[in-house]
Amino acid sequence: MSSTELLSAKEPALCATINDAARLLGLCRTRIYELIASGDLKSVKIGRRRLVNRASLEQLVNGVAARLP
């Protein structure tokens, strides 16, 4: 697969910014940072940016949904 094909692929990004994660979950940025600090969300720091793993977002939502009656 060429680099042009990779850039034009319509697959979701592997990571989300803190703002995007907050928007996706309907939470504030502070709560996202709290979830990262508690280990409930996995993130990586690349340069000065903190990015949240998209799979971790899905696991958090699925884990919360599993606990609901």
mmCIF file as gemmi writes it, N, C-alpha and C atoms, coordinates in Angstrom:
data_model
loop_
_atom_site.group_PDB
_atom_site.id
_atom_site.type_symbol
_atom_site.label_atom_id
_atom_site.label_alt_id
_atom_site.label_comp_id
_atom_site.label_asym_id
_atom_site.label_entity_id
_atom_site.label_seq_id
_atom_site.pdbx_PDB_ins_code
_atom_site.Cartn_x
_atom_site.Cartn_y
_atom_site.Cartn_z
_atom_site.occupancy
_atom_site.B_iso_or_equiv
_atom_site.pdbx_formal_charge
_atom_site.auth_seq_id
_atom_site.auth_asym_id
_atom_site.pdbx_PDB_model_num
ATOM 1 N N . MET Axp A 1 ? 0.856 -1.177 0 1 0 ? 1 A 1
ATOM 2 C CA . MET Axp A 1 ? 0 0 0 1 0 ? 1 A 1
ATOM 3 C C . MET Axp A 1 ? 0.896 1.233 0 1 0 ? 1 A 1
ATOM 4 N N . SER Axp A 2 ? 0.649 2.152 -0.911 1 0 ? 2 A 1
ATOM 5 C CA . SER Axp A 2 ? 1.465 3.353 -0.999 1 0 ? 2 A 1
ATOM 6 C C . SER Axp A 2 ? 1.086 4.34 0.096 1 0 ? 2 A 1
ATOM 7 N N . SER Axp A 3 ? 1.951 5.328 0.302 1 0 ? 3 A 1
ATOM 8 C CA . SER Axp A 3 ? 1.671 6.327 1.332 1 0 ? 3 A 1
ATOM 9 C C . SER Axp A 3 ? 0.427 7.143 0.984 1 0 ? 3 A 1
ATOM 10 N N . THR Axp A 4 ? 0.159 7.341 -0.297 1 0 ? 4 A 1
ATOM 11 C CA . THR Axp A 4 ? -1.047 8.059 -0.71 1 0 ? 4 A 1
ATOM 12 C C . THR Axp A 4 ? -2.295 7.279 -0.33 1 0 ? 4 A 1
ATOM 13 N N . GLU Axp A 5 ? -2.25 5.958 -0.522 1 0 ? 5 A 1
ATOM 14 C CA . GLU Axp A 5 ? -3.383 5.117 -0.148 1 0 ? 5 A 1
ATOM 15 C C . GLU Axp A 5 ? -3.59 5.11 1.354 1 0 ? 5 A 1
ATOM 16 N N . LEU Axp A 6 ? -2.492 5.122 2.12 1 0 ? 6 A 1
ATOM 17 C CA . LEU Axp A 6 ? -2.604 5.159 3.573 1 0 ? 6 A 1
ATOM 18 C C . LEU Axp A 6 ? -3.267 6.447 4.038 1 0 ? 6 A 1
ATOM 19 N N . LEU Axp A 7 ? -2.888 7.563 3.425 1 0 ? 7 A 1
ATOM 20 C CA . LEU Axp A 7 ? -3.45 8.848 3.825 1 0 ? 7 A 1
ATOM 21 C C . LEU Axp A 7 ? -4.916 8.989 3.434 1 0 ? 7 A 1
ATOM 22 N N . SER Axp A 8 ? -5.322 8.336 2.35 1 0 ? 8 A 1
ATOM 23 C CA . SER Axp A 8 ? -6.701 8.474 1.906 1 0 ? 8 A 1
ATOM 24 C C . SER Axp A 8 ? -7.63 7.437 2.524 1 0 ? 8 A 1
ATOM 25 N N . ALA Axp A 9 ? -7.096 6.499 3.283 1 0 ? 9 A 1
ATOM 26 C CA . ALA Axp A 9 ? -7.936 5.469 3.914 1 0 ? 9 A 1
ATOM 27 C C . ALA Axp A 9 ? -8.885 6.126 4.907 1 0 ? 9 A 1
ATOM 28 N N . LYS Axp A 10 ? -10.101 5.614 4.986 1 0 ? 10 A 1
ATOM 29 C CA . LYS Axp A 10 ? -11.127 6.206 5.86 1 0 ? 10 A 1
ATOM 30 C C . LYS Axp A 10 ? -11.245 5.458 7.184 1 0 ? 10 A 1
ATOM 31 N N . GLU Axp A 11 ? -10.142 4.934 7.692 1 0 ? 11 A 1
ATOM 32 C CA . GLU Axp A 11 ? -10.159 4.229 8.961 1 0 ? 11 A 1
ATOM 33 C C . GLU Axp A 11 ? -10.018 5.244 10.097 1 0 ? 11 A 1
ATOM 34 N N . PRO Axp A 12 ? -10.6 4.948 11.257 1 0 ? 12 A 1
ATOM 35 C CA . PRO Axp A 12 ? -10.472 5.873 12.379 1 0 ? 12 A 1
ATOM 36 C C . PRO Axp A 12 ? -9.028 5.949 12.864 1 0 ? 12 A 1
ATOM 37 N N . ALA Axp A 13 ? -8.679 7.065 13.431 1 0 ? 13 A 1
ATOM 38 C CA . ALA Axp A 13 ? -7.329 7.271 13.958 1 0 ? 13 A 1
ATOM 39 C C . ALA Axp A 13 ? -7.081 6.321 15.129 1 0 ? 13 A 1
ATOM 40 N N . LEU Axp A 14 ? -5.826 5.943 15.331 1 0 ? 14 A 1
ATOM 41 C CA . LEU Axp A 14 ? -5.464 5.054 16.431 1 0 ? 14 A 1
ATOM 42 C C . LEU Axp A 14 ? -5.589 5.751 17.777 1 0 ? 14 A 1
ATOM 43 N N . CYS Axp A 15 ? -5.367 7.057 17.78 1 0 ? 15 A 1
ATOM 44 C CA . CYS Axp A 15 ? -5.402 7.821 19.027 1 0 ? 15 A 1
ATOM 45 C C . CYS Axp A 15 ? -6.276 9.055 18.86 1 0 ? 15 A 1
ATOM 46 N N . ALA Axp A 16 ? -6.731 9.557 19.992 1 0 ? 16 A 1
ATOM 47 C CA . ALA Axp A 16 ? -7.547 10.774 20.003 1 0 ? 16 A 1
ATOM 48 C C . ALA Axp A 16 ? -6.889 11.78 20.941 1 0 ? 16 A 1
ATOM 49 N N . THR Axp A 17 ? -7.017 13.047 20.629 1 0 ? 17 A 1
ATOM 50 C CA . THR Axp A 17 ? -6.527 14.075 21.538 1 0 ? 17 A 1
ATOM 51 C C . THR Axp A 17 ? -7.397 14.084 22.796 1 0 ? 17 A 1
ATOM 52 N N . ILE Axp A 18 ? -6.93 14.758 23.81 1 0 ? 18 A 1
ATOM 53 C CA . ILE Axp A 18 ? -7.707 14.874 25.049 1 0 ? 18 A 1
ATOM 54 C C . ILE Axp A 18 ? -9.05 15.518 24.749 1 0 ? 18 A 1
ATOM 55 N N . ASN Axp A 19 ? -9.049 16.568 23.942 1 0 ? 19 A 1
ATOM 56 C CA . ASN Axp A 19 ? -10.308 17.239 23.602 1 0 ? 19 A 1
ATOM 57 C C . ASN Axp A 19 ? -11.253 16.314 22.844 1 0 ? 19 A 1
ATOM 58 N N . ASP Axp A 20 ? -10.713 15.556 21.896 1 0 ? 20 A 1
ATOM 59 C CA . ASP Axp A 20 ? -11.551 14.628 21.129 1 0 ? 20 A 1
ATOM 60 C C . ASP Axp A 20 ? -12.1 13.518 22.029 1 0 ? 20 A 1
ATOM 61 N N . ALA Axp A 21 ? -11.257 12.99 22.928 1 0 ? 21 A 1
ATOM 62 C CA . ALA Axp A 21 ? -11.713 11.949 23.852 1 0 ? 21 A 1
ATOM 63 C C . ALA Axp A 21 ? -12.827 12.483 24.745 1 0 ? 21 A 1
ATOM 64 N N . ALA Axp A 22 ? -12.672 13.718 25.224 1 0 ? 22 A 1
ATOM 65 C CA . ALA Axp A 22 ? -13.699 14.325 26.07 1 0 ? 22 A 1
ATOM 66 C C . ALA Axp A 22 ? -15.002 14.481 25.304 1 0 ? 22 A 1
ATOM 67 N N . ARG Axp A 23 ? -14.906 14.919 24.057 1 0 ? 23 A 1
ATOM 68 C CA . ARG Axp A 23 ? -16.101 15.1 23.221 1 0 ? 23 A 1
ATOM 69 C C . ARG Axp A 23 ? -16.768 13.762 22.938 1 0 ? 23 A 1
ATOM 70 N N . LEU Axp A 24 ? -15.982 12.754 22.606 1 0 ? 24 A 1
ATOM 71 C CA . LEU Axp A 24 ? -16.532 11.432 22.295 1 0 ? 24 A 1
ATOM 72 C C . LEU Axp A 24 ? -17.256 10.809 23.478 1 0 ? 24 A 1
ATOM 73 N N . LEU Axp A 25 ? -16.713 11.027 24.683 1 0 ? 25 A 1
ATOM 74 C CA . LEU Axp A 25 ? -17.311 10.432 25.877 1 0 ? 25 A 1
ATOM 75 C C . LEU Axp A 25 ? -18.32 11.348 26.565 1 0 ? 25 A 1
ATOM 76 N N . GLY Axp A 26 ? -18.376 12.604 26.142 1 0 ? 26 A 1
ATOM 77 C CA . GLY Axp A 26 ? -19.29 13.551 26.773 1 0 ? 26 A 1
ATOM 78 C C . GLY Axp A 26 ? -18.813 13.963 28.164 1 0 ? 26 A 1
ATOM 79 N N . LEU Axp A 27 ? -17.503 13.996 28.342 1 0 ? 27 A 1
ATOM 80 C CA . LEU Axp A 27 ? -16.911 14.356 29.63 1 0 ? 27 A 1
ATOM 81 C C . LEU Axp A 27 ? -16.068 15.612 29.471 1 0 ? 27 A 1
ATOM 82 N N . CYS Axp A 28 ? -15.659 16.185 30.595 1 0 ? 28 A 1
ATOM 83 C CA . CYS Axp A 28 ? -14.772 17.346 30.538 1 0 ? 28 A 1
ATOM 84 C C . CYS Axp A 28 ? -13.323 16.861 30.476 1 0 ? 28 A 1
ATOM 85 N N . ARG Axp A 29 ? -12.434 17.754 30.054 1 0 ? 29 A 1
ATOM 86 C CA . ARG Axp A 29 ? -11.014 17.418 29.937 1 0 ? 29 A 1
ATOM 87 C C . ARG Axp A 29 ? -10.428 16.954 31.269 1 0 ? 29 A 1
ATOM 88 N N . THR Axp A 30 ? -10.848 17.596 32.348 1 0 ? 30 A 1
ATOM 89 C CA . THR Axp A 30 ? -10.33 17.234 33.668 1 0 ? 30 A 1
ATOM 90 C C . THR Axp A 30 ? -10.642 15.782 33.997 1 0 ? 30 A 1
ATOM 91 N N . ARG Axp A 31 ? -11.851 15.339 33.682 1 0 ? 31 A 1
ATOM 92 C CA . ARG Axp A 31 ? -12.235 13.952 33.958 1 0 ? 31 A 1
ATOM 93 C C . ARG Axp A 31 ? -11.417 12.981 33.107 1 0 ? 31 A 1
ATOM 94 N N . ILE Axp A 32 ? -11.097 13.355 31.872 1 0 ? 32 A 1
ATOM 95 C CA . ILE Axp A 32 ? -10.248 12.517 31.023 1 0 ? 32 A 1
ATOM 96 C C . ILE Axp A 32 ? -8.875 12.358 31.672 1 0 ? 32 A 1
ATOM 97 N N . TYR Axp A 33 ? -8.301 13.459 32.148 1 0 ? 33 A 1
ATOM 98 C CA . TYR Axp A 33 ? -7.004 13.383 32.824 1 0 ? 33 A 1
ATOM 99 C C . TYR Axp A 33 ? -7.09 12.539 34.094 1 0 ? 33 A 1
ATOM 100 N N . GLU Axp A 34 ? -8.191 12.622 34.818 1 0 ? 34 A 1
ATOM 101 C CA . GLU Axp A 34 ? -8.375 11.79 36.013 1 0 ? 34 A 1
ATOM 102 C C . GLU Axp A 34 ? -8.432 10.308 35.642 1 0 ? 34 A 1
ATOM 103 N N . LEU Axp A 35 ? -9.121 9.978 34.558 1 0 ? 35 A 1
ATOM 104 C CA . LEU Axp A 35 ? -9.204 8.591 34.096 1 0 ? 35 A 1
ATOM 105 C C . LEU Axp A 35 ? -7.835 8.068 33.657 1 0 ? 35 A 1
ATOM 106 N N . ILE Axp A 36 ? -7.04 8.935 33.056 1 0 ? 36 A 1
ATOM 107 C CA . ILE Axp A 36 ? -5.677 8.554 32.672 1 0 ? 36 A 1
ATOM 108 C C . ILE Axp A 36 ? -4.838 8.305 33.921 1 0 ? 36 A 1
ATOM 109 N N . ALA Axp A 37 ? -4.926 9.221 34.899 1 0 ? 37 A 1
ATOM 110 C CA . ALA Axp A 37 ? -4.144 9.097 36.124 1 0 ? 37 A 1
ATOM 111 C C . ALA Axp A 37 ? -4.513 7.834 36.907 1 0 ? 37 A 1
ATOM 112 N N . SER Axp A 38 ? -5.789 7.452 36.873 1 0 ? 38 A 1
ATOM 113 C CA . SER Axp A 38 ? -6.235 6.271 37.609 1 0 ? 38 A 1
ATOM 114 C C . SER Axp A 38 ? -5.925 4.972 36.863 1 0 ? 38 A 1
ATOM 115 N N . GLY Axp A 39 ? -5.51 5.089 35.595 1 0 ? 39 A 1
ATOM 116 C CA . GLY Axp A 39 ? -5.204 3.904 34.809 1 0 ? 39 A 1
ATOM 117 C C . GLY Axp A 39 ? -6.386 3.351 34.046 1 0 ? 39 A 1
ATOM 118 N N . ASP Axp A 40 ? -7.534 4.019 34.126 1 0 ? 40 A 1
ATOM 119 C CA . ASP Axp A 40 ? -8.725 3.555 33.409 1 0 ? 40 A 1
ATOM 120 C C . ASP Axp A 40 ? -8.662 3.842 31.914 1 0 ? 40 A 1
ATOM 121 N N . LEU Axp A 41 ? -7.866 4.833 31.531 1 0 ? 41 A 1
ATOM 122 C CA . LEU Axp A 41 ? -7.635 5.153 30.118 1 0 ? 41 A 1
ATOM 123 C C . LEU Axp A 41 ? -6.142 5.093 29.855 1 0 ? 41 A 1
ATOM 124 N N . LYS Axp A 42 ? -5.764 4.484 28.742 1 0 ? 42 A 1
ATOM 125 C CA . LYS Axp A 42 ? -4.36 4.424 28.359 1 0 ? 42 A 1
ATOM 126 C C . LYS Axp A 42 ? -4.059 5.584 27.419 1 0 ? 42 A 1
ATOM 127 N N . SER Axp A 43 ? -2.921 6.198 27.631 1 0 ? 43 A 1
ATOM 128 C CA . SER Axp A 43 ? -2.525 7.308 26.775 1 0 ? 43 A 1
ATOM 129 C C . SER Axp A 43 ? -1.03 7.248 26.516 1 0 ? 43 A 1
ATOM 130 N N . VAL Axp A 44 ? -0.623 7.991 25.514 1 0 ? 44 A 1
ATOM 131 C CA . VAL Axp A 44 ? 0.793 8.123 25.188 1 0 ? 44 A 1
ATOM 132 C C . VAL Axp A 44 ? 1.104 9.602 25.048 1 0 ? 44 A 1
ATOM 133 N N . LYS Axp A 45 ? 2.345 9.936 25.337 1 0 ? 45 A 1
ATOM 134 C CA . LYS Axp A 45 ? 2.781 11.316 25.152 1 0 ? 45 A 1
ATOM 135 C C . LYS Axp A 45 ? 3.778 11.318 24.009 1 0 ? 45 A 1
ATOM 136 N N . ILE Axp A 46 ? 3.471 12.063 22.983 1 0 ? 46 A 1
ATOM 137 C CA . ILE Axp A 46 ? 4.344 12.206 21.827 1 0 ? 46 A 1
ATOM 138 C C . ILE Axp A 46 ? 4.692 13.678 21.713 1 0 ? 46 A 1
ATOM 139 N N . GLY Axp A 47 ? 5.944 13.965 21.995 1 0 ? 47 A 1
ATOM 140 C CA . GLY Axp A 47 ? 6.344 15.373 22.061 1 0 ? 47 A 1
ATOM 141 C C . GLY Axp A 47 ? 5.62 16.024 23.222 1 0 ? 47 A 1
ATOM 142 N N . ARG Axp A 48 ? 4.891 17.08 22.955 1 0 ? 48 A 1
ATOM 143 C CA . ARG Axp A 48 ? 4.131 17.774 23.992 1 0 ? 48 A 1
ATOM 144 C C . ARG Axp A 48 ? 2.667 17.358 24.017 1 0 ? 48 A 1
ATOM 145 N N . ARG Axp A 49 ? 2.282 16.472 23.084 1 0 ? 49 A 1
ATOM 146 C CA . ARG Axp A 49 ? 0.876 16.077 22.971 1 0 ? 49 A 1
ATOM 147 C C . ARG Axp A 49 ? 0.586 14.814 23.769 1 0 ? 49 A 1
ATOM 148 N N . ARG Axp A 50 ? -0.537 14.794 24.431 1 0 ? 50 A 1
ATOM 149 C CA . ARG Axp A 50 ? -1.031 13.598 25.127 1 0 ? 50 A 1
ATOM 150 C C . ARG Axp A 50 ? -2.154 13.05 24.272 1 0 ? 50 A 1
ATOM 151 N N . LEU Axp A 51 ? -2.04 11.78 23.866 1 0 ? 51 A 1
ATOM 152 C CA . LEU Axp A 51 ? -3.036 11.14 23.024 1 0 ? 51 A 1
ATOM 153 C C . LEU Axp A 51 ? -3.608 9.927 23.737 1 0 ? 51 A 1
ATOM 154 N N . VAL Axp A 52 ? -4.909 9.748 23.609 1 0 ? 52 A 1
ATOM 155 C CA . VAL Axp A 52 ? -5.607 8.636 24.246 1 0 ? 52 A 1
ATOM 156 C C . VAL Axp A 52 ? -5.815 7.54 23.212 1 0 ? 52 A 1
ATOM 157 N N . ASN Axp A 53 ? -5.493 6.325 23.582 1 0 ? 53 A 1
ATOM 158 C CA . ASN Axp A 53 ? -5.665 5.164 22.725 1 0 ? 53 A 1
ATOM 159 C C . ASN Axp A 53 ? -7.161 4.938 22.479 1 0 ? 53 A 1
ATOM 160 N N . ARG Axp A 54 ? -7.568 4.854 21.205 1 0 ? 54 A 1
ATOM 161 C CA . ARG Axp A 54 ? -8.992 4.68 20.87 1 0 ? 54 A 1
ATOM 162 C C . ARG Axp A 54 ? -9.545 3.36 21.41 1 0 ? 54 A 1
ATOM 163 N N . ALA Axp A 55 ? -8.733 2.312 21.381 1 0 ? 55 A 1
ATOM 164 C CA . ALA Axp A 55 ? -9.177 1.022 21.918 1 0 ? 55 A 1
ATOM 165 C C . ALA Axp A 55 ? -9.455 1.144 23.409 1 0 ? 55 A 1
ATOM 166 N N . SER Axp A 56 ? -8.673 1.956 24.101 1 0 ? 56 A 1
ATOM 167 C CA . SER Axp A 56 ? -8.88 2.168 25.531 1 0 ? 56 A 1
ATOM 168 C C . SER Axp A 56 ? -10.212 2.882 25.791 1 0 ? 56 A 1
ATOM 169 N N . LEU Axp A 57 ? -10.577 3.813 24.902 1 0 ? 57 A 1
ATOM 170 C CA . LEU Axp A 57 ? -11.872 4.493 25.024 1 0 ? 57 A 1
ATOM 171 C C . LEU Axp A 57 ? -13.011 3.477 24.903 1 0 ? 57 A 1
ATOM 172 N N . GLU Axp A 58 ? -12.889 2.581 23.923 1 0 ? 58 A 1
ATOM 173 C CA . GLU Axp A 58 ? -13.922 1.564 23.723 1 0 ? 58 A 1
ATOM 174 C C . GLU Axp A 58 ? -13.995 0.601 24.899 1 0 ? 58 A 1
ATOM 175 N N . GLN Axp A 59 ? -12.839 0.222 25.433 1 0 ? 59 A 1
ATOM 176 C CA . GLN Axp A 59 ? -12.819 -0.671 26.593 1 0 ? 59 A 1
ATOM 177 C C . GLN Axp A 59 ? -13.471 -0.014 27.799 1 0 ? 59 A 1
ATOM 178 N N . LEU Axp A 60 ? -13.229 1.276 27.997 1 0 ? 60 A 1
ATOM 179 C CA . LEU Axp A 60 ? -13.844 1.99 29.116 1 0 ? 60 A 1
ATOM 180 C C . LEU Axp A 60 ? -15.36 1.982 28.981 1 0 ? 60 A 1
ATOM 181 N N . VAL Axp A 61 ? -15.849 2.31 27.801 1 0 ? 61 A 1
ATOM 182 C CA . VAL Axp A 61 ? -17.3 2.345 27.576 1 0 ? 61 A 1
ATOM 183 C C . VAL Axp A 61 ? -17.905 0.962 27.729 1 0 ? 61 A 1
ATOM 184 N N . ASN Axp A 62 ? -17.257 -0.053 27.169 1 0 ? 62 A 1
ATOM 185 C CA . ASN Axp A 62 ? -17.771 -1.426 27.274 1 0 ? 62 A 1
ATOM 186 C C . ASN Axp A 62 ? -17.748 -1.916 28.718 1 0 ? 62 A 1
ATOM 187 N N . GLY Axp A 63 ? -16.723 -1.529 29.471 1 0 ? 63 A 1
ATOM 188 C CA . GLY Axp A 63 ? -16.628 -1.92 30.887 1 0 ? 63 A 1
ATOM 189 C C . GLY Axp A 63 ? -17.717 -1.28 31.719 1 0 ? 63 A 1
ATOM 190 N N . VAL Axp A 64 ? -18.016 -0.026 31.449 1 0 ? 64 A 1
ATOM 191 C CA . VAL Axp A 64 ? -19.081 0.672 32.183 1 0 ? 64 A 1
ATOM 192 C C . VAL Axp A 64 ? -20.432 0.064 31.813 1 0 ? 64 A 1
ATOM 193 N N . ALA Axp A 65 ? -20.618 -0.206 30.521 1 0 ? 65 A 1
ATOM 194 C CA . ALA Axp A 65 ? -21.89 -0.79 30.068 1 0 ? 65 A 1
ATOM 195 C C . ALA Axp A 65 ? -22.105 -2.176 30.661 1 0 ? 65 A 1
ATOM 196 N N . ALA Axp A 66 ? -21.029 -2.93 30.844 1 0 ? 66 A 1
ATOM 197 C CA . ALA Axp A 66 ? -21.151 -4.282 31.402 1 0 ? 66 A 1
ATOM 198 C C . ALA Axp A 66 ? -21.576 -4.251 32.862 1 0 ? 66 A 1
ATOM 199 N N . ARG Axp A 67 ? -21.261 -3.157 33.562 1 0 ? 67 A 1
ATOM 200 C CA . ARG Axp A 67 ? -21.616 -3.054 34.978 1 0 ? 67 A 1
ATOM 201 C C . ARG Axp A 67 ? -23.042 -2.565 35.218 1 0 ? 67 A 1
ATOM 202 N N . LEU Axp A 68 ? -23.695 -2.081 34.156 1 0 ? 68 A 1
ATOM 203 C CA . LEU Axp A 68 ? -25.06 -1.585 34.296 1 0 ? 68 A 1
ATOM 204 C C . LEU Axp A 68 ? -26.032 -2.761 34.411 1 0 ? 68 A 1
ATOM 205 N N . PRO Axp A 69 ? -27.101 -2.584 35.201 1 0 ? 69 A 1
ATOM 206 C CA . PRO Axp A 69 ? -28.077 -3.678 35.353 1 0 ? 69 A 1
ATOM 207 C C . PRO Axp A 69 ? -28.876 -3.917 34.094 1 0 ? 69 A 1
